[in-house]
Amino acid sequence: MASTTWQNIAKTAQELRDASIARVNPPLPHTSPKQSRDVTNIPKLLLTEAEITITEKSTEDLVTDLAAGKLTSIFVVNAFLRRAGLAQRLVNCITELLPEEALARARYLDDYYNEHDHPIGPLHGLPISVKEHIGMKDKNLTAGFVSWWDHIAKDDANVLKILWQAGCVFYVRTTEPQTLMHLETSNNLYGTTSNPFNRFLTPGGSSGGEGALLGLRGSCLGVGSDIGGSVRSPAANCGLYSLRPTTYRVPVTGFGGTMLSEEHILAVIGPMSTTLGGIKLFMKTVLGAKPWLTEPSCVPIPWRDHESHLPPSQGNKKLKIGVLWNDEVVKPHPPVTRALKEIVNKLQQSPDVEIVTWKPRNHDEAWEIISSLYFADGAKEERDAIEASGEPWLPLSNFIINENPYVKRLDVEGIWYWTRRREEYRAAYAQVWNDTATGVNENGQPQGMVDVILGPVGPGAAPPLGNAKYWAYTSQWNLLDYPALVFPVSKVDPALDPKEEGYEPMNERDRENWELCEYLFVAIGGFGGNKIADGGGAR
Protein backbone atom coordinates (compact mmCIF):
# COMPACT_ATOMS: atom_id res chain seq x y z
CA MET A 1 0.00 0.00 0.00
CA ALA A 2 1.38 3.40 -0.96
CA SER A 3 2.34 5.70 1.91
CA THR A 4 -0.72 7.71 2.87
CA THR A 5 -2.93 8.18 5.91
CA TRP A 6 -5.70 5.79 6.76
CA GLN A 7 -8.12 8.72 6.72
CA ASN A 8 -7.25 9.49 3.10
CA ILE A 9 -7.74 5.86 2.11
CA ALA A 10 -11.14 5.81 3.83
CA LYS A 11 -12.05 9.05 2.07
CA THR A 12 -11.16 7.48 -1.27
CA ALA A 13 -13.20 4.36 -0.50
CA GLN A 14 -16.27 6.38 0.42
CA GLU A 15 -15.95 8.67 -2.57
CA LEU A 16 -15.80 5.68 -4.92
CA ARG A 17 -18.85 4.17 -3.23
CA ASP A 18 -20.80 7.43 -3.46
CA ALA A 19 -19.81 7.87 -7.10
CA SER A 20 -21.15 4.40 -7.89
CA ILE A 21 -24.51 5.37 -6.39
CA ALA A 22 -24.53 8.62 -8.33
CA ARG A 23 -24.35 6.63 -11.58
CA VAL A 24 -27.74 5.01 -10.96
CA ASN A 25 -30.29 6.15 -13.52
CA PRO A 26 -32.70 7.78 -13.04
CA PRO A 27 -30.93 9.53 -10.17
CA LEU A 28 -32.03 8.67 -6.66
CA PRO A 29 -34.29 11.15 -4.89
CA HIS A 30 -32.89 12.99 -1.91
CA THR A 31 -33.59 11.42 1.46
CA SER A 32 -32.93 12.86 4.90
CA PRO A 33 -34.10 10.45 7.62
CA LYS A 34 -32.54 12.65 10.33
CA GLN A 35 -33.29 11.04 13.69
CA SER A 36 -35.75 8.44 12.39
CA ARG A 37 -35.34 5.10 14.08
CA ASP A 38 -37.30 2.81 11.77
CA VAL A 39 -36.48 3.62 8.13
CA THR A 40 -37.94 0.52 6.51
CA ASN A 41 -40.87 2.41 4.96
CA ILE A 42 -38.84 5.26 3.47
CA PRO A 43 -38.02 3.47 0.17
CA LYS A 44 -41.75 3.06 -0.44
CA LEU A 45 -42.11 6.83 -0.34
CA LEU A 46 -39.36 7.43 -2.90
CA LEU A 47 -39.52 4.61 -5.45
CA THR A 48 -42.07 4.03 -8.18
CA GLU A 49 -44.93 1.62 -7.60
CA ALA A 50 -43.40 -0.79 -10.12
CA GLU A 51 -40.01 -0.68 -8.39
CA ILE A 52 -41.63 -1.35 -5.02
CA THR A 53 -43.54 -4.32 -6.42
CA ILE A 54 -40.40 -5.81 -7.97
CA THR A 55 -38.12 -5.40 -4.97
CA GLU A 56 -40.70 -6.81 -2.55
CA LYS A 57 -41.35 -9.95 -4.55
CA SER A 58 -40.03 -13.20 -3.13
CA THR A 59 -36.87 -14.66 -4.62
CA GLU A 60 -38.77 -17.65 -5.97
CA ASP A 61 -41.44 -15.47 -7.62
CA LEU A 62 -38.77 -13.33 -9.26
CA VAL A 63 -36.95 -16.28 -10.82
CA THR A 64 -40.26 -17.75 -11.95
CA ASP A 65 -41.35 -14.51 -13.63
CA LEU A 66 -37.92 -13.96 -15.18
CA ALA A 67 -37.84 -17.53 -16.51
CA ALA A 68 -41.33 -17.08 -18.00
CA GLY A 69 -40.39 -13.83 -19.70
CA LYS A 70 -42.90 -11.85 -17.62
CA LEU A 71 -40.10 -9.60 -16.36
CA THR A 72 -36.91 -8.39 -17.98
CA SER A 73 -33.65 -8.58 -16.14
CA ILE A 74 -32.91 -4.96 -17.04
CA PHE A 75 -36.00 -3.74 -15.22
CA VAL A 76 -35.49 -5.99 -12.19
CA VAL A 77 -31.80 -5.14 -11.81
CA ASN A 78 -32.37 -1.41 -12.12
CA ALA A 79 -35.10 -1.55 -9.46
CA PHE A 80 -32.73 -3.28 -7.05
CA LEU A 81 -29.89 -0.88 -7.88
CA ARG A 82 -32.12 2.03 -6.94
CA ARG A 83 -33.40 0.45 -3.73
CA ALA A 84 -29.87 -0.59 -2.71
CA GLY A 85 -28.67 2.96 -3.28
CA LEU A 86 -31.41 4.26 -1.00
CA ALA A 87 -30.54 1.61 1.58
CA GLN A 88 -26.97 2.88 1.65
CA ARG A 89 -28.14 6.42 2.40
CA LEU A 90 -30.37 5.15 5.20
CA VAL A 91 -28.16 2.60 7.02
CA ASN A 92 -24.67 2.67 5.42
CA CYS A 93 -24.64 -0.94 4.23
CA ILE A 94 -22.73 -1.10 0.93
CA THR A 95 -19.17 -0.70 -0.27
CA GLU A 96 -20.11 -0.12 -3.91
CA LEU A 97 -22.86 -0.47 -6.45
CA LEU A 98 -22.02 -2.05 -9.81
CA PRO A 99 -24.48 -0.29 -12.14
CA GLU A 100 -22.59 -0.55 -15.45
CA GLU A 101 -21.57 -4.19 -15.05
CA ALA A 102 -24.95 -5.23 -13.68
CA LEU A 103 -26.96 -3.60 -16.43
CA ALA A 104 -24.64 -4.94 -19.11
CA ARG A 105 -25.10 -8.43 -17.71
CA ALA A 106 -28.87 -7.94 -17.50
CA ARG A 107 -28.98 -6.77 -21.11
CA TYR A 108 -27.02 -9.85 -22.19
CA LEU A 109 -29.44 -12.12 -20.34
CA ASP A 110 -32.47 -10.42 -21.87
CA ASP A 111 -30.95 -10.76 -25.34
CA TYR A 112 -30.23 -14.42 -24.68
CA TYR A 113 -33.83 -15.01 -23.62
CA ASN A 114 -35.21 -13.20 -26.65
CA GLU A 115 -33.02 -15.28 -28.96
CA HIS A 116 -33.45 -18.71 -27.37
CA ASP A 117 -36.88 -18.35 -25.74
CA HIS A 118 -35.69 -19.90 -22.48
CA PRO A 119 -33.61 -18.81 -19.49
CA ILE A 120 -29.87 -19.34 -19.37
CA GLY A 121 -30.06 -21.11 -16.00
CA PRO A 122 -32.02 -21.43 -12.73
CA LEU A 123 -31.02 -17.92 -11.57
CA HIS A 124 -31.64 -16.20 -14.89
CA GLY A 125 -31.65 -12.44 -14.37
CA LEU A 126 -31.81 -12.60 -10.57
CA PRO A 127 -29.90 -9.81 -8.74
CA ILE A 128 -27.68 -11.17 -5.95
CA SER A 129 -25.81 -9.08 -3.37
CA VAL A 130 -22.37 -10.13 -2.12
CA LYS A 131 -20.37 -9.46 1.05
CA GLU A 132 -17.24 -7.53 0.14
CA HIS A 133 -14.61 -10.07 1.20
CA ILE A 134 -16.04 -12.71 -1.14
CA GLY A 135 -13.79 -11.98 -4.08
CA MET A 136 -14.85 -10.45 -7.37
CA LYS A 137 -12.20 -10.34 -10.06
CA ASP A 138 -10.31 -7.03 -10.30
CA LYS A 139 -12.15 -5.52 -7.31
CA ASN A 140 -10.95 -4.55 -3.86
CA LEU A 141 -10.74 -7.30 -1.27
CA THR A 142 -10.23 -5.46 2.03
CA ALA A 143 -11.92 -7.79 4.55
CA GLY A 144 -12.54 -4.65 6.58
CA PHE A 145 -8.89 -3.57 6.91
CA VAL A 146 -7.77 -0.14 5.69
CA SER A 147 -4.28 -1.48 4.89
CA TRP A 148 -5.81 -4.00 2.50
CA TRP A 149 -7.35 -1.32 0.28
CA ASP A 150 -4.87 -2.19 -2.44
CA HIS A 151 -5.64 -5.93 -2.28
CA ILE A 152 -7.34 -6.84 -5.55
CA ALA A 153 -9.04 -10.15 -6.24
CA LYS A 154 -7.33 -12.05 -9.05
CA ASP A 155 -10.43 -14.06 -9.83
CA ASP A 156 -14.04 -14.51 -8.81
CA ALA A 157 -14.65 -16.70 -5.77
CA ASN A 158 -15.70 -20.22 -6.76
CA VAL A 159 -19.19 -19.78 -5.37
CA LEU A 160 -19.69 -16.63 -7.45
CA LYS A 161 -18.61 -18.48 -10.59
CA ILE A 162 -21.34 -21.05 -9.95
CA LEU A 163 -24.00 -18.41 -9.37
CA TRP A 164 -22.89 -16.53 -12.49
CA GLN A 165 -23.09 -19.65 -14.63
CA ALA A 166 -26.61 -20.15 -13.30
CA GLY A 167 -27.59 -16.75 -14.70
CA CYS A 168 -27.51 -14.31 -11.79
CA VAL A 169 -26.51 -10.65 -11.81
CA PHE A 170 -24.10 -9.21 -9.23
CA TYR A 171 -25.04 -5.60 -8.59
CA VAL A 172 -23.87 -4.59 -5.12
CA ARG A 173 -21.17 -5.39 -2.54
CA THR A 174 -21.88 -5.04 1.16
CA THR A 175 -20.11 -3.97 4.33
CA GLU A 176 -18.32 -6.03 6.98
CA PRO A 177 -16.49 -5.21 10.23
CA GLN A 178 -12.82 -4.66 10.93
CA THR A 179 -11.20 -8.14 11.33
CA LEU A 180 -14.48 -9.79 10.17
CA MET A 181 -14.77 -10.90 13.81
CA HIS A 182 -17.63 -8.78 15.16
CA LEU A 183 -21.28 -9.63 15.62
CA GLU A 184 -21.76 -6.09 14.33
CA THR A 185 -20.62 -4.25 11.21
CA SER A 186 -18.25 -1.35 11.63
CA ASN A 187 -14.90 -0.56 10.05
CA ASN A 188 -12.71 2.47 9.47
CA LEU A 189 -13.14 2.41 5.71
CA TYR A 190 -16.89 2.90 5.58
CA GLY A 191 -18.07 3.52 9.13
CA THR A 192 -20.91 1.82 11.00
CA THR A 193 -23.85 -0.04 9.49
CA SER A 194 -27.09 0.31 11.44
CA ASN A 195 -30.29 -1.67 11.73
CA PRO A 196 -33.08 -0.49 9.39
CA PHE A 197 -35.77 -1.28 11.98
CA ASN A 198 -34.04 0.87 14.59
CA ARG A 199 -30.91 2.75 13.61
CA PHE A 200 -29.72 2.95 17.21
CA LEU A 201 -29.31 -0.83 17.13
CA THR A 202 -26.92 -3.11 15.27
CA PRO A 203 -27.94 -5.14 12.22
CA GLY A 204 -25.55 -7.84 13.43
CA GLY A 205 -22.38 -9.08 11.84
CA SER A 206 -20.13 -9.85 10.32
CA SER A 207 -22.48 -10.08 7.33
CA GLY A 208 -24.37 -7.06 8.65
CA GLY A 209 -24.24 -5.15 5.39
CA GLU A 210 -26.14 -8.00 3.80
CA GLY A 211 -28.57 -8.10 6.72
CA ALA A 212 -29.32 -4.37 6.60
CA LEU A 213 -29.66 -4.36 2.79
CA LEU A 214 -32.00 -7.36 2.81
CA GLY A 215 -33.95 -5.85 5.70
CA LEU A 216 -34.64 -2.80 3.52
CA ARG A 217 -35.47 -5.06 0.55
CA GLY A 218 -32.51 -3.69 -1.37
CA SER A 219 -31.76 -7.36 -2.06
CA CYS A 220 -33.76 -10.57 -2.02
CA LEU A 221 -30.82 -12.99 -1.92
CA GLY A 222 -27.32 -12.35 -0.63
CA VAL A 223 -24.06 -14.20 -0.10
CA GLY A 224 -22.47 -13.98 3.34
CA SER A 225 -19.94 -15.88 5.41
CA ASP A 226 -19.96 -17.32 8.92
CA ILE A 227 -17.32 -18.42 11.44
CA GLY A 228 -19.14 -17.61 14.68
CA GLY A 229 -22.62 -16.37 13.78
CA SER A 230 -22.00 -14.03 10.86
CA VAL A 231 -24.97 -14.93 8.65
CA ARG A 232 -27.21 -15.85 11.57
CA SER A 233 -26.82 -12.76 13.75
CA PRO A 234 -27.81 -10.34 10.93
CA ALA A 235 -30.72 -12.56 9.90
CA ALA A 236 -32.03 -12.58 13.46
CA ASN A 237 -31.61 -8.83 13.91
CA CYS A 238 -33.18 -7.91 10.57
CA GLY A 239 -36.04 -10.41 10.26
CA LEU A 240 -34.53 -12.68 7.60
CA TYR A 241 -33.70 -16.26 6.73
CA SER A 242 -30.13 -17.55 6.64
CA LEU A 243 -28.27 -20.83 6.59
CA ARG A 244 -24.92 -21.69 8.10
CA PRO A 245 -24.08 -24.88 6.15
CA THR A 246 -21.79 -27.57 7.46
CA THR A 247 -18.18 -27.04 6.40
CA TYR A 248 -17.12 -28.36 2.99
CA ARG A 249 -20.58 -27.99 1.48
CA VAL A 250 -20.35 -24.59 -0.24
CA PRO A 251 -17.02 -23.74 -1.94
CA VAL A 252 -14.98 -21.08 -0.17
CA THR A 253 -11.98 -20.59 -2.44
CA GLY A 254 -11.59 -16.94 -3.35
CA PHE A 255 -12.64 -15.09 -0.24
CA GLY A 256 -10.32 -12.75 1.61
CA GLY A 257 -9.40 -12.72 5.26
CA THR A 258 -6.69 -13.51 7.75
CA MET A 259 -5.48 -17.03 8.65
CA LEU A 260 -6.95 -18.54 5.48
CA SER A 261 -4.94 -21.75 5.83
CA GLU A 262 -6.02 -22.65 9.37
CA GLU A 263 -8.13 -25.78 9.65
CA HIS A 264 -9.27 -25.95 13.26
CA ILE A 265 -12.27 -23.55 13.00
CA LEU A 266 -13.38 -23.04 9.42
CA ALA A 267 -15.46 -20.25 7.98
CA VAL A 268 -18.30 -21.16 5.65
CA ILE A 269 -20.17 -19.27 2.96
CA GLY A 270 -23.92 -19.22 3.39
CA PRO A 271 -27.04 -17.63 1.88
CA MET A 272 -29.22 -14.91 3.39
CA SER A 273 -32.65 -14.19 1.98
CA THR A 274 -36.00 -12.53 2.55
CA THR A 275 -37.62 -15.96 2.07
CA LEU A 276 -36.93 -19.59 2.88
CA GLY A 277 -37.34 -20.30 -0.82
CA GLY A 278 -34.32 -18.11 -1.50
CA ILE A 279 -32.19 -20.24 0.83
CA LYS A 280 -33.31 -23.43 -0.89
CA LEU A 281 -32.72 -21.96 -4.35
CA PHE A 282 -29.17 -20.93 -3.45
CA MET A 283 -28.23 -24.31 -2.00
CA LYS A 284 -29.86 -26.31 -4.77
CA THR A 285 -28.10 -24.21 -7.41
CA VAL A 286 -24.66 -24.33 -5.80
CA LEU A 287 -24.70 -28.04 -4.99
CA GLY A 288 -26.32 -28.85 -8.32
CA ALA A 289 -23.16 -27.50 -9.96
CA LYS A 290 -21.10 -30.24 -8.23
CA PRO A 291 -18.56 -27.88 -6.64
CA TRP A 292 -16.45 -30.84 -5.51
CA LEU A 293 -15.25 -31.22 -9.09
CA THR A 294 -13.28 -27.96 -8.88
CA GLU A 295 -12.89 -27.64 -5.10
CA PRO A 296 -12.07 -31.20 -3.99
CA SER A 297 -12.57 -30.47 -0.28
CA CYS A 298 -16.31 -30.07 -0.89
CA VAL A 299 -18.33 -33.13 0.08
CA PRO A 300 -19.91 -34.82 -2.98
CA ILE A 301 -23.47 -34.89 -1.65
CA PRO A 302 -26.30 -33.27 -3.64
CA TRP A 303 -29.00 -31.03 -2.23
CA ARG A 304 -31.62 -33.53 -1.12
CA ASP A 305 -34.77 -31.45 -1.37
CA HIS A 306 -36.63 -34.50 -2.65
CA GLU A 307 -36.12 -36.19 0.73
CA SER A 308 -38.18 -35.16 3.73
CA HIS A 309 -37.51 -35.76 7.38
CA LEU A 310 -41.10 -34.84 8.17
CA PRO A 311 -43.07 -38.06 8.80
CA PRO A 312 -46.41 -38.70 7.12
CA SER A 313 -49.42 -38.30 9.37
CA GLN A 314 -50.17 -42.01 9.31
CA GLY A 315 -46.63 -42.99 10.27
CA ASN A 316 -45.42 -43.93 13.73
CA LYS A 317 -42.34 -41.69 13.91
CA LYS A 318 -42.74 -38.11 15.04
CA LEU A 319 -40.35 -35.27 14.36
CA LYS A 320 -38.61 -34.88 17.71
CA ILE A 321 -37.56 -31.31 18.50
CA GLY A 322 -35.31 -30.44 21.41
CA VAL A 323 -35.89 -26.90 22.66
CA LEU A 324 -32.88 -25.05 24.01
CA TRP A 325 -34.48 -22.45 26.27
CA ASN A 326 -31.27 -21.29 27.90
CA ASP A 327 -27.60 -22.23 27.43
CA GLU A 328 -27.15 -22.03 31.24
CA VAL A 329 -24.50 -19.36 30.81
CA VAL A 330 -26.49 -16.32 29.66
CA LYS A 331 -30.27 -16.19 29.93
CA PRO A 332 -32.15 -14.82 26.89
CA HIS A 333 -34.11 -11.60 27.27
CA PRO A 334 -37.92 -11.87 27.70
CA PRO A 335 -38.82 -11.26 24.01
CA VAL A 336 -36.63 -14.17 22.89
CA THR A 337 -38.18 -16.56 25.40
CA ARG A 338 -41.65 -15.38 24.44
CA ALA A 339 -40.91 -16.02 20.74
CA LEU A 340 -39.68 -19.53 21.53
CA LYS A 341 -42.83 -20.23 23.52
CA GLU A 342 -44.98 -19.08 20.60
CA ILE A 343 -43.23 -21.51 18.25
CA VAL A 344 -43.41 -24.38 20.72
CA ASN A 345 -47.14 -23.78 21.32
CA LYS A 346 -47.80 -24.01 17.59
CA LEU A 347 -45.63 -27.08 17.13
CA GLN A 348 -47.36 -28.88 19.97
CA GLN A 349 -50.60 -28.66 18.00
CA SER A 350 -49.16 -30.97 15.34
CA PRO A 351 -49.68 -34.72 15.83
CA ASP A 352 -46.42 -35.34 13.95
CA VAL A 353 -44.21 -33.37 16.35
CA GLU A 354 -42.83 -34.26 19.76
CA ILE A 355 -41.33 -31.49 21.91
CA VAL A 356 -38.69 -32.15 24.56
CA THR A 357 -36.35 -29.86 26.47
CA TRP A 358 -32.75 -29.85 25.26
CA LYS A 359 -30.19 -30.04 28.03
CA PRO A 360 -27.10 -28.00 27.06
CA ARG A 361 -23.72 -29.50 27.82
CA ASN A 362 -21.08 -27.09 29.12
CA HIS A 363 -21.59 -24.31 26.58
CA ASP A 364 -19.10 -22.19 28.50
CA GLU A 365 -16.46 -24.84 27.78
CA ALA A 366 -17.38 -24.70 24.09
CA TRP A 367 -16.64 -20.95 24.06
CA GLU A 368 -13.30 -21.53 25.75
CA ILE A 369 -12.33 -24.06 23.06
CA ILE A 370 -13.48 -22.13 20.01
CA SER A 371 -12.15 -18.84 21.34
CA SER A 372 -8.75 -20.45 21.89
CA LEU A 373 -8.71 -21.79 18.32
CA TYR A 374 -9.95 -18.66 16.53
CA PHE A 375 -6.60 -16.86 16.78
CA ALA A 376 -3.97 -19.59 17.00
CA ASP A 377 -1.27 -17.10 16.01
CA GLY A 378 -2.24 -14.86 18.91
CA ALA A 379 -4.12 -12.69 16.37
CA LYS A 380 -0.82 -11.61 14.79
CA GLU A 381 -2.30 -11.34 11.31
CA GLU A 382 -5.16 -9.18 12.58
CA ARG A 383 -2.82 -6.96 14.57
CA ASP A 384 -0.47 -6.57 11.61
CA ALA A 385 -3.33 -5.73 9.25
CA ILE A 386 -4.75 -3.09 11.61
CA GLU A 387 -1.43 -1.52 12.55
CA ALA A 388 -0.08 -1.40 8.99
CA SER A 389 -2.27 1.60 8.17
CA GLY A 390 -2.35 3.21 11.59
CA GLU A 391 -6.13 2.90 11.70
CA PRO A 392 -7.56 2.78 15.23
CA TRP A 393 -8.69 -0.42 16.88
CA LEU A 394 -12.46 -0.46 17.03
CA PRO A 395 -14.03 -1.41 20.37
CA LEU A 396 -15.34 -4.80 19.28
CA SER A 397 -12.02 -5.71 17.65
CA ASN A 398 -10.38 -4.84 20.94
CA PHE A 399 -13.00 -6.92 22.79
CA ILE A 400 -12.60 -10.11 20.77
CA ILE A 401 -8.79 -9.95 20.60
CA ASN A 402 -7.10 -7.81 23.24
CA GLU A 403 -9.67 -8.34 26.00
CA ASN A 404 -10.20 -12.01 25.22
CA PRO A 405 -8.30 -14.14 27.78
CA TYR A 406 -8.21 -17.12 25.41
CA VAL A 407 -6.30 -15.36 22.61
CA LYS A 408 -2.75 -16.70 22.85
CA ARG A 409 -0.12 -17.64 20.33
CA LEU A 410 -0.12 -21.43 20.17
CA ASP A 411 2.79 -23.68 19.31
CA VAL A 412 2.21 -26.96 17.47
CA GLU A 413 1.55 -28.81 20.69
CA GLY A 414 -0.92 -26.12 21.74
CA ILE A 415 -2.86 -26.46 18.49
CA TRP A 416 -2.91 -30.24 18.96
CA TYR A 417 -4.18 -29.79 22.53
CA TRP A 418 -7.07 -27.51 21.63
CA THR A 419 -7.96 -29.53 18.53
CA ARG A 420 -8.14 -32.62 20.74
CA ARG A 421 -10.35 -30.70 23.16
CA ARG A 422 -12.58 -29.76 20.22
CA GLU A 423 -12.95 -33.39 19.13
CA GLU A 424 -13.58 -34.58 22.69
CA TYR A 425 -16.27 -31.95 23.08
CA ARG A 426 -17.91 -32.94 19.80
CA ALA A 427 -17.96 -36.57 20.90
CA ALA A 428 -19.44 -35.65 24.27
CA TYR A 429 -22.15 -33.57 22.57
CA ALA A 430 -22.93 -36.45 20.23
CA GLN A 431 -23.57 -38.51 23.33
CA VAL A 432 -26.05 -35.87 24.49
CA TRP A 433 -27.96 -36.53 21.25
CA ASN A 434 -27.72 -40.29 21.73
CA ASP A 435 -29.01 -40.00 25.27
CA THR A 436 -32.29 -38.60 23.94
CA ALA A 437 -33.02 -41.97 22.33
CA THR A 438 -36.05 -43.94 23.41
CA GLY A 439 -34.53 -47.32 22.54
CA VAL A 440 -32.12 -49.21 20.29
CA ASN A 441 -32.54 -51.19 17.09
CA GLU A 442 -31.44 -54.74 16.40
CA ASN A 443 -27.88 -53.51 15.86
CA GLY A 444 -27.77 -51.73 19.17
CA GLN A 445 -27.98 -48.27 17.57
CA PRO A 446 -30.06 -45.61 19.34
CA GLN A 447 -33.52 -44.84 17.98
CA GLY A 448 -36.03 -42.11 18.73
CA MET A 449 -33.41 -39.42 19.23
CA VAL A 450 -33.96 -35.68 18.90
CA ASP A 451 -33.97 -34.74 15.20
CA VAL A 452 -33.34 -31.01 15.49
CA ILE A 453 -32.58 -28.41 18.15
CA LEU A 454 -34.71 -25.26 18.28
CA GLY A 455 -33.16 -22.35 20.16
CA PRO A 456 -32.29 -18.64 20.31
CA VAL A 457 -29.95 -17.03 17.80
CA GLY A 458 -28.70 -14.71 20.51
CA PRO A 459 -29.35 -13.69 24.11
CA GLY A 460 -31.61 -10.84 23.04
CA ALA A 461 -33.08 -8.99 20.10
CA ALA A 462 -30.73 -6.60 18.26
CA PRO A 463 -28.59 -4.80 20.87
CA PRO A 464 -27.52 -1.15 20.81
CA LEU A 465 -24.54 -0.44 18.58
CA GLY A 466 -21.28 -1.57 20.14
CA ASN A 467 -22.82 -4.08 22.56
CA ALA A 468 -22.96 -7.42 20.70
CA LYS A 469 -20.49 -9.33 22.84
CA TYR A 470 -22.05 -12.71 23.58
CA TRP A 471 -21.34 -15.11 20.73
CA ALA A 472 -22.09 -18.49 22.27
CA TYR A 473 -25.65 -18.94 21.02
CA THR A 474 -24.21 -19.08 17.50
CA SER A 475 -20.51 -20.02 17.89
CA GLN A 476 -21.64 -23.19 19.70
CA TRP A 477 -22.76 -24.66 16.39
CA ASN A 478 -19.59 -23.57 14.57
CA LEU A 479 -17.54 -25.54 17.10
CA LEU A 480 -19.78 -28.58 16.63
CA ASP A 481 -20.01 -27.93 12.86
CA TYR A 482 -23.78 -28.36 12.78
CA PRO A 483 -25.84 -26.76 10.01
CA ALA A 484 -28.01 -23.98 11.39
CA LEU A 485 -31.02 -22.24 9.85
CA VAL A 486 -32.40 -18.92 11.10
CA PHE A 487 -36.00 -17.84 10.47
CA PRO A 488 -38.01 -14.79 11.60
CA VAL A 489 -40.61 -15.26 14.31
CA SER A 490 -41.86 -12.03 15.81
CA LYS A 491 -41.14 -8.45 16.71
CA VAL A 492 -40.43 -7.06 20.16
CA ASP A 493 -43.62 -5.74 21.75
CA PRO A 494 -43.42 -3.98 25.12
CA ALA A 495 -46.99 -5.05 25.85
CA LEU A 496 -46.04 -8.72 25.42
CA ASP A 497 -42.51 -8.52 26.79
CA PRO A 498 -42.68 -6.98 30.24
CA LYS A 499 -39.55 -6.37 32.24
CA GLU A 500 -38.65 -9.36 34.40
CA GLU A 501 -38.23 -8.24 37.98
CA GLY A 502 -35.93 -9.82 40.55
CA TYR A 503 -33.79 -11.95 38.25
CA GLU A 504 -30.46 -12.94 39.81
CA PRO A 505 -27.78 -13.38 37.11
CA MET A 506 -25.88 -16.66 36.98
CA ASN A 507 -22.46 -15.08 36.37
CA GLU A 508 -20.79 -11.88 35.20
CA ARG A 509 -21.56 -12.40 31.50
CA ASP A 510 -25.18 -13.03 32.38
CA ARG A 511 -25.19 -9.89 34.50
CA GLU A 512 -23.84 -7.81 31.59
CA ASN A 513 -26.51 -9.19 29.28
CA TRP A 514 -29.28 -8.54 31.82
CA GLU A 515 -28.06 -5.00 32.38
CA LEU A 516 -28.26 -4.55 28.61
CA CYS A 517 -31.87 -5.69 28.84
CA GLU A 518 -32.47 -3.05 31.51
CA TYR A 519 -30.82 -0.40 29.32
CA LEU A 520 -32.98 -1.30 26.35
CA PHE A 521 -36.16 -0.88 28.37
CA VAL A 522 -35.10 2.48 29.76
CA ALA A 523 -33.28 4.08 26.84
CA ILE A 524 -35.02 2.65 23.79
CA GLY A 525 -38.53 2.11 25.05
CA GLY A 526 -39.07 -1.59 25.38
CA PHE A 527 -36.40 -2.64 22.89
CA GLY A 528 -37.51 -0.28 20.13
CA GLY A 529 -39.51 -2.80 18.14
CA ASN A 530 -36.63 -4.77 16.65
CA LYS A 531 -36.90 -8.22 15.17
CA ILE A 532 -36.71 -11.61 16.89
CA ALA A 533 -35.67 -14.80 15.15
CA ASP A 534 -34.94 -18.33 16.25
CA GLY A 535 -32.87 -21.06 14.72
CA GLY A 536 -32.71 -24.76 14.29
CA GLY A 537 -29.63 -26.94 14.16
CA ALA A 538 -29.12 -30.59 13.36
CA ARG A 539 -26.33 -33.12 13.25
Secondary structure, DSSP 8 states (H G I E B T S, - for coil): --S--HHHHHHHHHHHHHHHHHTSSS-------TT-S--TTHHHHHS-HHHHHHHTS-HHHHHHHHHTTSS-HHHHHHHHHHHHHHHHHHH--EEEE-HHHHHHHHHHHHHHHHHHSS-SSTTTT-EEEEETTB--TTSB--TT-GGGTT-B-SS--HHHHHHHHTT-EEEEEE---GGG--SS-EETTTEE--BTTBTTB---SSSHHHHHHHHTTS-SEEEEEESSSTTHHHHHHHT-EEEE--TTSS--TTB--S-TT--SS--EEEEEESSHHHHHHHHHHHHHT-GGGTSTTS------TT---S--TTSS--EEEEE----SSS---HHHHHHHHHHHHHHTT-TTEEEEE-----HHHHHHHHHHHHTTBTTHHHHHHHHTTT----HHHIIIIIT-TT--B--HHHHHHHHHHHHHHHHHHHHHHHTT-SEE-TTS-EES---EEEEESSSSSS-BTT-----HHHHHHHHHT--EEEEEEEE--TTTS---TT---SSHHHHHHHHHHHHHHHHTTGGGG-EEEEEEE--
